[in-house]
Amino acid sequence: MIALIQRVLSASVSVDREVVGEIGPGLLVLLGVEKGDDEKRAERLAEKVLGYRIFSDEQGKMNLSVQQAGGSVLVVSQFTLAADTQKGMRPSFSGGAAPDEANRLYGYFSDCCRDRGVTTANGRFAADMQVALVNDGPVTFWLQV
């Protein structure tokens, strides 16, 4: 399971020009689900995302997690993160989880974030989405479990 996280001042996701999820300060999480991923990995990744210390403390050092900073999370499914780009000029998506399983684990990951007390918004799985964000920093990390 892969999370590309971006620290944001705000972020939103729209489908057919309708905003389906939005947050203020916090993290935009682009989530890729791979074959073999399960609930345990989703829980570990949620813990890592929510505990990752990339928000500034009083001294301006990246020392606070999104939870400690009082931020929110916007989770957007992103199957292309599971792409194999090693060969040729066209990515292979054979490493990605089947859509039903990916959708289930995407929901489970989001629920794990909510269960830990973080306000969590979502995109719409498998939809053609438009994501808008104001990246803060920019600060972007690739996390994988």
Rosetta blueprint (number, residue, H / E / L):
1 M L
2 I E
3 A E
4 L E
5 I E
6 Q E
7 R E
8 V E
9 L E
10 S E
11 A E
12 S E
13 V E
14 S E
15 V E
16 D L
17 R L
18 E E
19 V E
20 V E
21 G E
22 E E
23 I E
24 G L
25 P L
26 G E
27 L E
28 L E
29 V E
30 L E
31 L E
32 G E
33 V L
34 E E
35 K L
36 G L
37 D L
38 D L
39 E H
40 K H
41 R H
42 A H
43 E H
44 R H
45 L H
46 A H
47 E H
48 K H
49 V H
50 L H
51 G H
52 Y L
53 R L
54 I L
55 F E
56 S E
57 D L
58 E L
59 Q L
60 G L
61 K L
62 M E
63 N E
64 L E
65 S L
66 V H
67 Q H
68 Q H
69 A H
70 G L
71 G L
72 S E
73 V E
74 L E
75 V E
76 V E
77 S E
78 Q L
79 F H
80 T H
81 L H
82 A H
83 A L
84 D E
85 T L
86 Q L
87 K L
88 G L
89 M L
90 R L
91 P L
92 S E
93 F L
94 S L
95 G L
96 G E
97 A L
98 A L
99 P H
100 D H
101 E H
102 A H
103 N H
104 R H
105 L H
106 Y H
107 G H
108 Y H
109 F H
110 S H
111 D H
112 C H
113 C H
114 R H
115 D H
116 R L
117 G L
118 V L
119 T L
120 T E
121 A E
122 N E
123 G L
124 R L
125 F L
126 A L
127 A L
128 D L
129 M E
130 Q E
131 V E
132 A E
133 L E
134 V E
135 N E
136 D E
137 G E
138 P E
139 V E
140 T E
141 F E
142 W E
143 L E
144 Q E
145 V L
